[in-house]
Amino acid sequence: MEKLDTGGLYSMSFKVPNKKSVATQLMLIVFSLYCLVAITVTVIHVVEEYRHTQQTIVNELKSYEDIFGPLLGRGLWDLDRDQIAVVVQGLSQVPVIVGVIAT
């Protein structure tokens, strides 16, 4: 048995996996399915979170309408500009309300 002189360096050879092996094919299929499921679940979660947030904002705006609507309506009916200004000022303090239009 003969020893090879490597000059103090050790070389390692790595075997490149066969692309047709069962393990490689199985890994590719499982990883692809995992990615597909992960992306699908993430998209569904984002859409549902968007819908929930949208419904929460709509409900909040409806509650503000129920609170401030009669006050603003009464001020408009009586042509009380001071009361209208106070109600509009109160509405403008609410973060989700960016403007008030009285029709």
MOPAC internal coordinates of N, CA, C and O (Angstrom, degrees):
PM7 1SCF
backbone

  N    0.0000 0     0.00 0     0.00 0    0    0    0
  C    1.4280 1     0.00 0     0.00 0    1    0    0
  C    1.5153 1   107.90 1     0.00 0    2    1    0
  O    1.2310 1   121.66 1   -49.52 1    3    2    1
  N    1.2621 1   114.43 1   130.48 1    3    2    1
  C    1.4489 1   121.96 1  -174.23 1    5    3    2
  C    1.5194 1   110.00 1  -107.77 1    6    5    3
  O    1.2310 1   120.75 1   -42.68 1    7    6    5
  N    1.3186 1   116.18 1   137.32 1    7    6    5
  C    1.4629 1   120.44 1   177.19 1    9    7    6
  C    1.5088 1   108.63 1   -93.90 1   10    9    7
  O    1.2310 1   121.73 1   -41.95 1   11   10    9
  N    1.3317 1   114.29 1   138.05 1   11   10    9
  C    1.4530 1   119.36 1   177.92 1   13   11   10
  C    1.5159 1   108.84 1   -92.31 1   14   13   11
  O    1.2310 1   120.71 1   -42.77 1   15   14   13
  N    1.3070 1   116.25 1   137.23 1   15   14   13
  C    1.4508 1   120.90 1   177.25 1   17   15   14
  C    1.5199 1   108.17 1   -87.30 1   18   17   15
  O    1.2310 1   121.04 1   -64.42 1   19   18   17
  N    1.3347 1   115.62 1   115.58 1   19   18   17
  C    1.4771 1   120.05 1  -179.97 1   21   19   18
  C    1.5099 1   110.31 1  -100.87 1   22   21   19
  O    1.2310 1   120.06 1  -175.12 1   23   22   21
  N    1.2768 1   117.49 1     4.88 1   23   22   21
  C    1.4522 1   120.88 1   179.12 1   25   23   22
  C    1.5215 1   111.78 1    68.17 1   26   25   23
  O    1.2310 1   119.93 1  -151.87 1   27   26   25
  N    1.2985 1   117.74 1    28.13 1   27   26   25
  C    1.4547 1   120.90 1   178.79 1   29   27   26
  C    1.5235 1   113.16 1    86.36 1   30   29   27
  O    1.2310 1   119.83 1   175.45 1   31   30   29
  N    1.3031 1   117.92 1    -4.55 1   31   30   29
  C    1.4650 1   121.21 1   179.49 1   33   31   30
  C    1.5170 1   108.83 1  -102.00 1   34   33   31
  O    1.2310 1   122.33 1   -40.00 1   35   34   33
  N    1.2743 1   113.15 1   140.00 1   35   34   33
  C    1.4572 1   118.48 1   177.27 1   37   35   34
  C    1.5185 1   107.84 1  -107.10 1   38   37   35
  O    1.2310 1   120.70 1   -46.73 1   39   38   37
  N    1.2345 1   116.28 1   133.27 1   39   38   37
  C    1.4642 1   119.33 1   178.19 1   41   39   38
  C    1.5164 1   108.48 1  -110.36 1   42   41   39
  O    1.2310 1   122.23 1   -39.61 1   43   42   41
  N    1.2919 1   113.34 1   140.39 1   43   42   41
  C    1.4577 1   119.14 1   178.00 1   45   43   42
  C    1.5191 1   107.46 1  -117.33 1   46   45   43
  O    1.2310 1   121.51 1   -39.62 1   47   46   45
  N    1.2446 1   114.72 1   140.38 1   47   46   45
  C    1.4516 1   117.83 1   175.72 1   49   47   46
  C    1.5236 1   108.17 1  -113.94 1   50   49   47
  O    1.2310 1   122.03 1   -46.98 1   51   50   49
  N    1.3044 1   113.71 1   133.02 1   51   50   49
  C    1.4583 1   119.23 1   178.40 1   53   51   50
  C    1.5107 1   108.12 1  -107.03 1   54   53   51
  O    1.2310 1   121.99 1   -41.29 1   55   54   53
  N    1.2758 1   113.80 1   138.71 1   55   54   53
  C    1.4413 1   119.14 1   179.83 1   57   55   54
  C    1.5245 1   108.50 1   -86.45 1   58   57   55
  O    1.2310 1   120.57 1   -53.92 1   59   58   57
  N    1.2932 1   116.52 1   126.08 1   59   58   57
  C    1.4668 1   121.12 1   176.85 1   61   59   58
  C    1.5190 1   107.15 1   -78.25 1   62   61   59
  O    1.2310 1   120.97 1   -53.17 1   63   62   61
  N    1.3555 1   115.74 1   126.83 1   63   62   61
  C    1.4648 1   117.24 1  -177.08 1   65   63   62
  C    1.5302 1   111.32 1   -65.27 1   66   65   63
  O    1.2310 1   122.02 1   -34.81 1   67   66   65
  N    1.2736 1   113.74 1   145.19 1   67   66   65
  C    1.4529 1   120.40 1   178.68 1   69   67   66
  C    1.5259 1   108.69 1   -72.01 1   70   69   67
  O    1.2310 1   120.52 1   -49.41 1   71   70   69
  N    1.3171 1   116.60 1   130.59 1   71   70   69
  C    1.4621 1   120.41 1  -177.07 1   73   71   70
  C    1.5262 1   111.95 1   -69.46 1   74   73   71
  O    1.2310 1   120.36 1   164.51 1   75   74   73
  N    1.2851 1   116.92 1   -15.49 1   75   74   73
  C    1.4554 1   119.56 1  -178.47 1   77   75   74
  C    1.5269 1   112.29 1  -101.50 1   78   77   75
  O    1.2310 1   119.86 1  -174.53 1   79   78   77
  N    1.3050 1   117.87 1     5.47 1   79   78   77
  C    1.4557 1   118.47 1  -178.51 1   81   79   78
  C    1.5314 1   109.62 1   -71.31 1   82   81   79
  O    1.2310 1   121.34 1   -24.84 1   83   82   81
  N    1.3023 1   115.05 1   155.16 1   83   82   81
  C    1.4629 1   121.40 1  -178.52 1   85   83   82
  C    1.5351 1   109.95 1   -63.77 1   86   85   83
  O    1.2310 1   120.10 1   138.44 1   87   86   85
  N    1.3139 1   117.41 1   -41.56 1   87   86   85
  C    1.4646 1   121.09 1  -178.86 1   89   87   86
  C    1.5281 1   111.37 1   -63.13 1   90   89   87
  O    1.2310 1   120.48 1   137.75 1   91   90   89
  N    1.3320 1   116.69 1   -42.25 1   91   90   89
  C    1.4612 1   120.37 1   179.79 1   93   91   90
  C    1.5233 1   110.72 1   -66.69 1   94   93   91
  O    1.2310 1   120.40 1   136.87 1   95   94   93
  N    1.3110 1   116.83 1   -43.13 1   95   94   93
  C    1.4680 1   120.24 1   178.68 1   97   95   94
  C    1.5219 1   111.07 1   -64.50 1   98   97   95
  O    1.2310 1   120.47 1   137.25 1   99   98   97
  N    1.3160 1   116.71 1   -42.75 1   99   98   97
  C    1.4637 1   121.02 1   179.29 1  101   99   98
  C    1.5214 1   110.88 1   -63.81 1  102  101   99
  O    1.2310 1   120.13 1   137.03 1  103  102  101
  N    1.3192 1   117.36 1   -42.97 1  103  102  101
  C    1.4650 1   121.47 1   178.11 1  105  103  102
  C    1.5241 1   110.85 1   -62.06 1  106  105  103
  O    1.2310 1   120.05 1   137.59 1  107  106  105
  N    1.3086 1   117.51 1   -42.41 1  107  106  105
  C    1.4522 1   122.08 1   178.80 1  109  107  106
  C    1.5285 1   111.04 1   -63.14 1  110  109  107
  O    1.2310 1   120.11 1   135.42 1  111  110  109
  N    1.3036 1   117.40 1   -44.58 1  111  110  109
  C    1.4668 1   121.49 1   179.74 1  113  111  110
  C    1.5269 1   111.04 1   -65.94 1  114  113  111
  O    1.2310 1   120.29 1   133.08 1  115  114  113
  N    1.3256 1   117.05 1   -46.92 1  115  114  113
  C    1.4666 1   120.68 1  -178.97 1  117  115  114
  C    1.5210 1   110.64 1   -64.08 1  118  117  115
  O    1.2310 1   119.65 1   136.59 1  119  118  117
  N    1.3195 1   118.27 1   -43.41 1  119  118  117
  C    1.4627 1   120.95 1  -179.83 1  121  119  118
  C    1.5268 1   110.62 1   -66.37 1  122  121  119
  O    1.2310 1   120.14 1   140.43 1  123  122  121
  N    1.3240 1   117.34 1   -39.57 1  123  122  121
  C    1.4646 1   120.55 1   178.32 1  125  123  122
  C    1.5197 1   110.92 1   -63.89 1  126  125  123
  O    1.2310 1   120.24 1   135.84 1  127  126  125
  N    1.3244 1   117.14 1   -44.16 1  127  126  125
  C    1.4650 1   120.32 1   177.56 1  129  127  126
  C    1.5223 1   111.42 1   -64.25 1  130  129  127
  O    1.2310 1   120.15 1   139.59 1  131  130  129
  N    1.3216 1   117.31 1   -40.41 1  131  130  129
  C    1.4578 1   121.19 1   177.69 1  133  131  130
  C    1.5295 1   110.51 1   -59.67 1  134  133  131
  O    1.2310 1   120.52 1   132.82 1  135  134  133
  N    1.3299 1   116.62 1   -47.18 1  135  134  133
  C    1.4686 1   120.14 1   179.35 1  137  135  134
  C    1.5222 1   111.24 1   -61.97 1  138  137  135
  O    1.2310 1   120.16 1   137.79 1  139  138  137
  N    1.3092 1   117.31 1   -42.21 1  139  138  137
  C    1.4621 1   121.81 1   179.14 1  141  139  138
  C    1.5286 1   110.87 1   -62.31 1  142  141  139
  O    1.2310 1   120.09 1   133.92 1  143  142  141
  N    1.3100 1   117.44 1   -46.08 1  143  142  141
  C    1.4686 1   121.29 1   179.47 1  145  143  142
  C    1.5261 1   110.25 1   -65.59 1  146  145  143
  O    1.2310 1   119.77 1   137.28 1  147  146  145
  N    1.3175 1   118.05 1   -42.72 1  147  146  145
  C    1.4623 1   121.30 1  -179.22 1  149  147  146
  C    1.5287 1   111.25 1   -63.11 1  150  149  147
  O    1.2310 1   120.19 1   136.58 1  151  150  149
  N    1.3202 1   117.24 1   -43.42 1  151  150  149
  C    1.4629 1   120.71 1   179.25 1  153  151  150
  C    1.5212 1   110.43 1   -66.73 1  154  153  151
  O    1.2310 1   120.04 1   138.04 1  155  154  153
  N    1.3216 1   117.53 1   -41.96 1  155  154  153
  C    1.4648 1   121.33 1   179.70 1  157  155  154
  C    1.5204 1   111.21 1   -62.77 1  158  157  155
  O    1.2310 1   120.23 1   133.32 1  159  158  157
  N    1.3134 1   117.17 1   -46.68 1  159  158  157
  C    1.4630 1   120.71 1   179.76 1  161  159  158
  C    1.5275 1   110.48 1   -63.51 1  162  161  159
  O    1.2310 1   119.83 1   140.17 1  163  162  161
  N    1.3113 1   117.92 1   -39.83 1  163  162  161
  C    1.4630 1   121.38 1   179.58 1  165  163  162
  C    1.5220 1   111.21 1   -64.80 1  166  165  163
  O    1.2310 1   120.13 1   136.22 1  167  166  165
  N    1.3228 1   117.35 1   -43.78 1  167  166  165
  C    1.4668 1   120.83 1   178.83 1  169  167  166
  C    1.5303 1   110.75 1   -63.36 1  170  169  167
  O    1.2310 1   120.18 1   135.87 1  171  170  169
  N    1.3159 1   117.25 1   -44.13 1  171  170  169
  C    1.4665 1   120.87 1   178.46 1  173  171  170
  C    1.5219 1   110.22 1   -61.68 1  174  173  171
  O    1.2310 1   120.08 1   137.11 1  175  174  173
  N    1.3143 1   117.45 1   -42.89 1  175  174  173
  C    1.4620 1   121.22 1   179.84 1  177  175  174
  C    1.5333 1   111.38 1   -63.17 1  178  177  175
  O    1.2310 1   119.97 1   136.55 1  179  178  177
  N    1.3198 1   117.66 1   -43.45 1  179  178  177
  C    1.4691 1   121.20 1  -179.99 1  181  179  178
  C    1.5258 1   110.26 1   -63.98 1  182  181  179
  O    1.2310 1   119.95 1   137.11 1  183  182  181
  N    1.3342 1   117.71 1   -42.89 1  183  182  181
  C    1.4688 1   121.05 1   179.90 1  185  183  182
  C    1.5236 1   110.41 1   -64.38 1  186  185  183
  O    1.2310 1   119.87 1   134.81 1  187  186  185
  N    1.3143 1   117.85 1   -45.19 1  187  186  185
  C    1.4626 1   120.82 1   179.81 1  189  187  186
  C    1.5262 1   111.68 1   -65.37 1  190  189  187
  O    1.2310 1   120.16 1   141.85 1  191  190  189
  N    1.3078 1   117.30 1   -38.15 1  191  190  189
  C    1.4720 1   120.53 1   177.86 1  193  191  190
  C    1.5297 1   110.04 1   -65.42 1  194  193  191
  O    1.2310 1   120.33 1   140.15 1  195  194  193
  N    1.3247 1   116.97 1   -39.85 1  195  194  193
  C    1.4706 1   121.39 1   177.39 1  197  195  194
  C    1.5238 1   110.38 1   -61.99 1  198  197  195
  O    1.2310 1   120.36 1   132.72 1  199  198  197
  N    1.3249 1   116.91 1   -47.28 1  199  198  197
  C    1.4727 1   120.62 1   179.38 1  201  199  198
  C    1.5198 1   111.89 1   -62.26 1  202  201  199
  O    1.2310 1   120.48 1   138.25 1  203  202  201
  N    1.3224 1   116.70 1   -41.75 1  203  202  201
  C    1.4646 1   120.36 1   179.30 1  205  203  202
  C    1.5274 1   110.75 1   -63.14 1  206  205  203
  O    1.2310 1   120.35 1   134.85 1  207  206  205
  N    1.3212 1   116.94 1   -45.15 1  207  206  205
  C    1.4651 1   120.90 1   179.32 1  209  207  206
  C    1.5159 1   111.03 1   -63.86 1  210  209  207
  O    1.2310 1   120.35 1   138.56 1  211  210  209
  N    1.3123 1   116.94 1   -41.44 1  211  210  209
  C    1.4668 1   121.25 1   178.59 1  213  211  210
  C    1.5326 1   110.30 1   -62.12 1  214  213  211
  O    1.2310 1   120.04 1   135.43 1  215  214  213
  N    1.3224 1   117.52 1   -44.57 1  215  214  213
  C    1.4658 1   120.91 1   179.88 1  217  215  214
  C    1.5210 1   111.04 1   -66.26 1  218  217  215
  O    1.2310 1   119.93 1   143.31 1  219  218  217
  N    1.3205 1   117.74 1   -36.69 1  219  218  217
  C    1.4613 1   121.14 1   177.72 1  221  219  218
  C    1.5251 1   110.88 1   -63.22 1  222  221  219
  O    1.2310 1   120.39 1   137.94 1  223  222  221
  N    1.3236 1   116.85 1   -42.06 1  223  222  221
  C    1.4683 1   120.68 1   179.53 1  225  223  222
  C    1.5231 1   110.59 1   -66.86 1  226  225  223
  O    1.2310 1   120.14 1   138.14 1  227  226  225
  N    1.3346 1   117.33 1   -41.86 1  227  226  225
  C    1.4692 1   120.53 1   178.62 1  229  227  226
  C    1.5209 1   110.02 1   -62.08 1  230  229  227
  O    1.2310 1   119.96 1   136.28 1  231  230  229
  N    1.3264 1   117.68 1   -43.72 1  231  230  229
  C    1.4705 1   121.05 1   178.69 1  233  231  230
  C    1.5251 1   111.33 1   -63.25 1  234  233  231
  O    1.2310 1   120.44 1   140.22 1  235  234  233
  N    1.3215 1   116.77 1   -39.78 1  235  234  233
  C    1.4596 1   120.91 1   178.81 1  237  235  234
  C    1.5253 1   111.04 1   -64.95 1  238  237  235
  O    1.2310 1   120.37 1   137.51 1  239  238  237
  N    1.3228 1   116.90 1   -42.49 1  239  238  237
  C    1.4702 1   120.12 1   178.35 1  241  239  238
  C    1.5274 1   111.33 1   -65.71 1  242  241  239
  O    1.2310 1   120.08 1   143.36 1  243  242  241
  N    1.3310 1   117.45 1   -36.64 1  243  242  241
  C    1.4677 1   120.31 1   176.62 1  245  243  242
  C    1.5203 1   110.96 1   -64.21 1  246  245  243
  O    1.2310 1   120.55 1   140.72 1  247  246  245
  N    1.3225 1   116.55 1   -39.28 1  247  246  245
  C    1.4669 1   118.77 1   179.02 1  249  247  246
  C    1.5282 1   110.68 1   -66.91 1  250  249  247
  O    1.2310 1   119.89 1   143.04 1  251  250  249
  N    1.3320 1   117.81 1   -36.96 1  251  250  249
  C    1.4679 1   119.94 1   175.46 1  253  251  250
  C    1.5211 1   111.27 1   -65.89 1  254  253  251
  O    1.2310 1   120.76 1   144.32 1  255  254  253
  N    1.3165 1   116.15 1   -35.68 1  255  254  253
  C    1.4642 1   119.73 1   176.75 1  257  255  254
  C    1.5240 1   110.27 1   -64.49 1  258  257  255
  O    1.2310 1   120.58 1   138.46 1  259  258  257
  N    1.3395 1   116.50 1   -41.54 1  259  258  257
  C    1.4647 1   120.23 1   178.60 1  261  259  258
  C    1.5279 1   111.88 1   -65.27 1  262  261  259
  O    1.2310 1   120.46 1   145.73 1  263  262  261
  N    1.3243 1   116.73 1   -34.27 1  263  262  261
  C    1.4677 1   120.66 1  -178.54 1  265  263  262
  C    1.5230 1   111.21 1   -77.45 1  266  265  263
  O    1.2310 1   120.60 1   128.12 1  267  266  265
  N    1.3296 1   116.46 1   -51.88 1  267  266  265
  C    1.4596 1   120.50 1  -172.24 1  269  267  266
  C    1.5282 1   113.90 1   -91.38 1  270  269  267
  O    1.2310 1   119.65 1   162.42 1  271  270  269
  N    1.3352 1   118.28 1   -17.58 1  271  270  269
  C    1.4590 1   121.78 1  -177.41 1  273  271  270
  C    1.5265 1   113.93 1   -57.32 1  274  273  271
  O    1.2310 1   119.97 1   127.17 1  275  274  273
  N    1.3313 1   117.66 1   -52.83 1  275  274  273
  C    1.4700 1   118.50 1  -179.88 1  277  275  274
  C    1.5406 1   113.10 1   -61.93 1  278  277  275
  O    1.2310 1   120.37 1   142.24 1  279  278  277
  N    1.3313 1   116.90 1   -37.76 1  279  278  277
  C    1.4700 1   119.64 1   178.83 1  281  279  278
  C    1.5271 1   111.13 1   -65.09 1  282  281  279
  O    1.2310 1   121.25 1   134.96 1  283  282  281
  N    1.3232 1   115.22 1   -45.04 1  283  282  281
  C    1.4564 1   119.54 1  -179.98 1  285  283  282
  C    1.5330 1   110.69 1   -68.21 1  286  285  283
  O    1.2310 1   120.46 1   140.13 1  287  286  285
  N    1.3148 1   116.72 1   -39.87 1  287  286  285
  C    1.4657 1   120.76 1   178.07 1  289  287  286
  C    1.5182 1   112.01 1   -62.60 1  290  289  287
  O    1.2310 1   120.97 1   136.98 1  291  290  289
  N    1.3192 1   115.75 1   -43.02 1  291  290  289
  C    1.4763 1   119.87 1   179.02 1  293  291  290
  C    1.5303 1   110.18 1   -65.13 1  294  293  291
  O    1.2310 1   120.10 1   139.06 1  295  294  293
  N    1.3239 1   117.42 1   -40.94 1  295  294  293
  C    1.4634 1   120.76 1   178.45 1  297  295  294
  C    1.5261 1   111.61 1   -64.17 1  298  297  295
  O    1.2310 1   120.60 1   140.33 1  299  298  297
  N    1.3235 1   116.45 1   -39.67 1  299  298  297
  C    1.4650 1   119.68 1   177.26 1  301  299  298
  C    1.5279 1   111.48 1   -68.62 1  302  301  299
  O    1.2310 1   120.47 1   140.21 1  303  302  301
  N    1.3364 1   116.71 1   -39.79 1  303  302  301
  C    1.4704 1   120.72 1   179.86 1  305  303  302
  C    1.5281 1   110.95 1   -63.40 1  306  305  303
  O    1.2310 1   120.92 1   137.87 1  307  306  305
  N    1.3219 1   115.84 1   -42.13 1  307  306  305
  C    1.4689 1   120.64 1  -178.99 1  309  307  306
  C    1.5256 1   112.52 1   -84.99 1  310  309  307
  O    1.2310 1   120.21 1   177.33 1  311  310  309
  N    1.3303 1   117.21 1    -2.67 1  311  310  309
  C    1.4684 1   122.38 1  -175.56 1  313  311  310
  C    1.5308 1   111.40 1    54.46 1  314  313  311
  O    1.2310 1   121.54 1  -138.99 1  315  314  313
  N    1.3358 1   114.66 1    41.01 1  315  314  313
  C    1.4663 1   121.07 1  -179.77 1  317  315  314
  C    1.5303 1   108.00 1   -93.70 1  318  317  315
  O    1.2310 1   120.51 1   -84.41 1  319  318  317
  N    1.3156 1   116.63 1    95.59 1  319  318  317
  C    1.4633 1   121.72 1  -175.99 1  321  319  318
  C    1.5325 1   112.14 1   -64.35 1  322  321  319
  O    1.2310 1   120.15 1   146.47 1  323  322  321
  N    1.3056 1   117.32 1   -33.53 1  323  322  321
  C    1.4762 1   120.09 1   179.04 1  325  323  322
  C    1.5286 1   110.75 1   -65.29 1  326  325  323
  O    1.2310 1   120.64 1   134.96 1  327  326  325
  N    1.3230 1   116.38 1   -45.04 1  327  326  325
  C    1.4629 1   119.76 1   179.28 1  329  327  326
  C    1.5313 1   110.27 1   -65.09 1  330  329  327
  O    1.2310 1   120.08 1   138.61 1  331  330  329
  N    1.3186 1   117.46 1   -41.39 1  331  330  329
  C    1.4697 1   121.32 1   178.28 1  333  331  330
  C    1.5222 1   110.06 1   -60.89 1  334  333  331
  O    1.2310 1   120.36 1   136.40 1  335  334  333
  N    1.3295 1   116.92 1   -43.60 1  335  334  333
  C    1.4718 1   120.83 1  -179.88 1  337  335  334
  C    1.5253 1   111.05 1   -63.21 1  338  337  335
  O    1.2310 1   120.25 1   139.63 1  339  338  337
  N    1.3386 1   117.13 1   -40.37 1  339  338  337
  C    1.4697 1   120.76 1   179.93 1  341  339  338
  C    1.5337 1   110.28 1   -66.02 1  342  341  339
  O    1.2310 1   120.34 1   136.64 1  343  342  341
  N    1.3310 1   116.96 1   -43.36 1  343  342  341
  C    1.4663 1   120.19 1  -179.72 1  345  343  342
  C    1.5298 1   110.46 1   -65.43 1  346  345  343
  O    1.2310 1   120.40 1   136.57 1  347  346  345
  N    1.3373 1   116.85 1   -43.43 1  347  346  345
  C    1.4629 1   120.23 1   178.99 1  349  347  346
  C    1.5275 1   110.42 1   -64.42 1  350  349  347
  O    1.2310 1   120.45 1   140.92 1  351  350  349
  N    1.3203 1   116.75 1   -39.08 1  351  350  349
  C    1.4711 1   120.48 1   177.09 1  353  351  350
  C    1.5303 1   110.46 1   -62.43 1  354  353  351
  O    1.2310 1   120.31 1   138.44 1  355  354  353
  N    1.3265 1   117.02 1   -41.56 1  355  354  353
  C    1.4682 1   121.04 1   177.29 1  357  355  354
  C    1.5175 1   111.90 1   -64.08 1  358  357  355
  O    1.2310 1   120.97 1   138.12 1  359  358  357
  N    1.3394 1   115.75 1   -41.88 1  359  358  357
  C    1.4717 1   119.46 1   178.64 1  361  359  358
  C    1.5269 1   111.55 1   -65.25 1  362  361  359
  O    1.2310 1   120.06 1   144.69 1  363  362  361
  N    1.3069 1   117.50 1   -35.31 1  363  362  361
  C    1.4656 1   120.11 1  -178.25 1  365  363  362
  C    1.5296 1   112.54 1   -71.16 1  366  365  363
  O    1.2310 1   120.17 1   166.05 1  367  366  365
  N    1.3197 1   117.29 1   -13.95 1  367  366  365
  C    1.4607 1   120.84 1   177.48 1  369  367  366
  C    1.5290 1   112.67 1   -81.14 1  370  369  367
  O    1.2310 1   120.62 1   166.09 1  371  370  369
  N    1.3202 1   116.41 1   -13.91 1  371  370  369
  C    1.4708 1   121.02 1  -179.82 1  373  371  370
  C    1.5302 1   108.71 1   -79.31 1  374  373  371
  O    1.2310 1   119.28 1   -54.20 1  375  374  373
  N    1.3245 1   118.98 1   125.80 1  375  374  373
  C    1.4648 1   121.55 1  -174.27 1  377  375  374
  C    1.5337 1   114.94 1   -61.08 1  378  377  375
  O    1.2310 1   119.57 1   147.12 1  379  378  377
  N    1.3319 1   118.42 1   -32.88 1  379  378  377
  C    1.4700 1   119.10 1  -176.28 1  381  379  378
  C    1.5211 1   112.56 1   -84.79 1  382  381  379
  O    1.2310 1   119.82 1   172.13 1  383  382  381
  N    1.3214 1   117.95 1    -7.87 1  383  382  381
  C    1.4645 1   121.27 1   179.00 1  385  383  382
  C    1.5252 1   107.71 1   -99.21 1  386  385  383
  O    1.2310 1   120.96 1   -57.93 1  387  386  385
  N    1.3316 1   115.77 1   122.07 1  387  386  385
  C    1.4672 1   119.97 1  -177.78 1  389  387  386
  C    1.5234 1   111.94 1  -106.66 1  390  389  387
  O    1.2310 1   119.75 1   172.01 1  391  390  389
  N    1.3292 1   118.09 1    -7.99 1  391  390  389
  C    1.4499 1   120.40 1   179.28 1  393  391  390
  C    1.5082 1   110.81 1  -170.75 1  394  393  391
  O    1.2310 1   120.91 1   -19.48 1  395  394  393
  N    1.3210 1   115.87 1   160.52 1  395  394  393
  C    1.4637 1   121.50 1   179.70 1  397  395  394
  C    1.5210 1   107.57 1  -128.02 1  398  397  395
  O    1.2310 1   121.28 1   -51.81 1  399  398  397
  N    1.3313 1   115.15 1   128.19 1  399  398  397
  C    1.4635 1   121.10 1   175.81 1  401  399  398
  C    1.5135 1   106.80 1  -124.08 1  402  401  399
  O    1.2310 1   120.40 1   -58.02 1  403  402  401
  N    1.3114 1   116.84 1   121.98 1  403  402  401
  C    1.4713 1   121.74 1   177.23 1  405  403  402
  C    1.5248 1   107.99 1  -101.72 1  406  405  403
  O    1.2310 1   121.11 1   -60.04 1  407  406  405
  N    1.3366 1   115.48 1   119.96 1  407  406  405
  C    1.4675 1   119.73 1   179.86 1  409  407  406
  C    1.5001 1   111.22 1  -115.73 1  410  409  407
  O    1.2310 1   120.10 1   180.00 1  411  410  409

